[in-house]
Amino acid sequence: MLTEAEVHRSFNTIFKNEGRTPEAFDKAEQLLEQLRAESPLRHRLSVELEELRKLPKKKK
């Protein structure tokens, strides 16, 4: 079981290094599952994850 600090750091690292790929979203969801259901961090990161999903894709 990871600490909240480790989950937060890993969550940010995933999107910094991998961008908004389907694999990155899967990894982020797996991290959130490491947190207690009542965790404020889990709620905040879940909202952030949904916002990231709604962002338009970058044009190349």
N, C-alpha and C positions, 0 to 999 in steps of 0.2 A: 504494500500500500504506500503510495506516494504522499508526501506532505502537500499542503495547499501551495506553499511556495514553489515546490518542484513542479507541480501541475501548471501553475501560472507561468513559470519560466519556460517550460516545455511547450505550452500552448503558443506562446509568442514566438518561440524559435521555429516551430513548424511552419508558420505562415511567412516568417521572414526568410527562411531558407528554401521552402518549396513553393511558395505562392499559393494561390487558391485552386489547387488541383483536387480532384475527387479523393485522391489518396490522403491529402492533407486534411480534408474534412473528416475522413474516416479515423485518422489518427487522433484528431482533436476530440471526436466523440468518445473514443476509447479512453482518453485522458479524463474527460468529464465523468465517466463511469467510476473512476477511482475515488471521486469525492462523495461525501455523504449527501443524500438526497436533500437535506435541509441546509446544506452549505450555501451561504451567500455568494461565495466565489463560484460555485457551480451554476447558480442562477445567473450571475453576471456574465460568465463566459458562455453560457447557453444563448443568452440574448445576443452577445457579440458574434457568436458563430452564425446565428440566423441572419444578422445584419450583413456579415461577410458574404453569405450565400446570395443575398439580394443585390449585391453590387454588380454593376455591369462588367462584363469581361473587358480586359484591356485590348485595344486594337494594336496589332503588330505593325 
